[in-house]
Amino acid sequence: MQVTVSILAEIPEELHESLKGFLETHPAWDQDRVYAAAVSLFLLQNGQSQGDRTPSRVYLDTLFDYAH
């Protein structure tokens, strides 16, 4: 069973506008999917997954829409 947690984040307005534009042209994506992909990729790129495959799994599942 996959448990999800809601977060509240403030982002620059310009980034929000870009995100809205992306979501309007990519109906398979939603804001939650974008955030999960972005956070998991950030953790992978910054070495926070040492020995833990969770960020890799979440990133790939999100990227290829396995969870939906």
Residue pairs with C-beta under 8 A, 6 or more apart in sequence:
2 67
4 32
7 35
9 35
11 19
19 31
19 34
22 29
22 34
23 29
23 30
23 31
23 34
28 65
33 62
33 65
33 68
36 58
36 62
37 59
37 62
37 63
40 55
40 56
40 58
40 59
40 62
41 55
41 59
43 49
43 55
44 55
44 56
44 59
48 55
49 55
49 56
60 66
61 67
